Amino acid sequence: MAEYLKNDSGKNSVAFPGKIAVVTMPPSVNEDDYHSVDRLVAKYGPDKIIHATWPEDFINKQEKMTEIVAGLAADNEIKILILNQAVEGSNAAVDKFKETRDDVFIVYCTVNEKPAEVALRANLVILPNELGMGLAMVKQARKQGAKVFVHYSFPRHMAIQVLSDRRDAIRDTCAEEDIVFIDSSVPDPLNDGGIAGARQFILEDVPKLVSKYGDNIAFYCSNCHMQVSLIKAVIENHAIYPQPCCPSPYHGFPEAIGINKENSRADLRMVISEACRIAEEKNMTDRLSTWPVSASMMFTNVGAEYAILRLNGDVGRNRIDDHALENCMNSYIKEVVGEGVKVELASFEENGVTYNNFKLVLMSYLDF
């Protein structure tokens, strides 16, 4: 069994051979992804954790992505590689990595590559159950009083199978729930108008739609860059926001409602408490919601903890141990936010094939 050590914070951490390398989005793209490494560094020490970031404009810098991951392969002490997010280009980068390293446990989080191809390369894949989330967020919006549901996205995202399938699930569930579904195309923040143009579109379009359909209208956007603008516009127009694209109390909420970022990273309970207070102040109680913990932060940490179990021989090598993985999730949730959060775990299925190493996660909602 694994040996336990005391870290600087006084908490027990598990000794493991080698290092963990984590590649995240830069903070300008997704702060949750970027800061998901903080807890690992605090727990295991900076000498055990290597943190790299994808290029901000990753879609046009695929060769740079491969260079980043190939550079990590040169460090023979790396025994765990975590990609969060595993955006377009991750598979090519991992293929290059595996040319010289086949002894590393690879974790993909929140993937944008084709699922079957991802499952062939990663030892463990963790992401939100996008199809299940499509159904769940519509039911959540219905509970919040929504009569109309707006889905904001753009062609690049809709070319990703799992995202387009989720959009279809949202549309079909809206029909079942007697909710008007609006499929709205927004500017791609990686195109000529940039992030500023995409955000401005949101700020201008939300009030137009609220004026047309009334304030019992829910808004969802598939892109990280637009969440702050969308939350602000929803609050200003007394609309409904069932969840961010990356479910988390950190994703968009602190900046949108004026919570100090530095303090928010240190205390998730404070973020939730302050968001509830501001929602009440703005007459938005129960019209804003998300998952109780950051999916992105949880996936990086749970992926690392499960990989450590594997390195230390505490779980089998041939299949993912669902019970052990659920325990890792429940331990993380209990530590950061407490009890009472329900997690559902399922394996991805496609064309009659079940991928045991590809795990889909759903979580109960937190209403502000």
Summary of the structure (lengths in Angstrom):
residues: 368
radius of gyration: 20.1
end to end distance: 41.9
largest distance: 62.2
contacts: 1273
relative contact order: 0.13
helix: 45%
strand: 22%
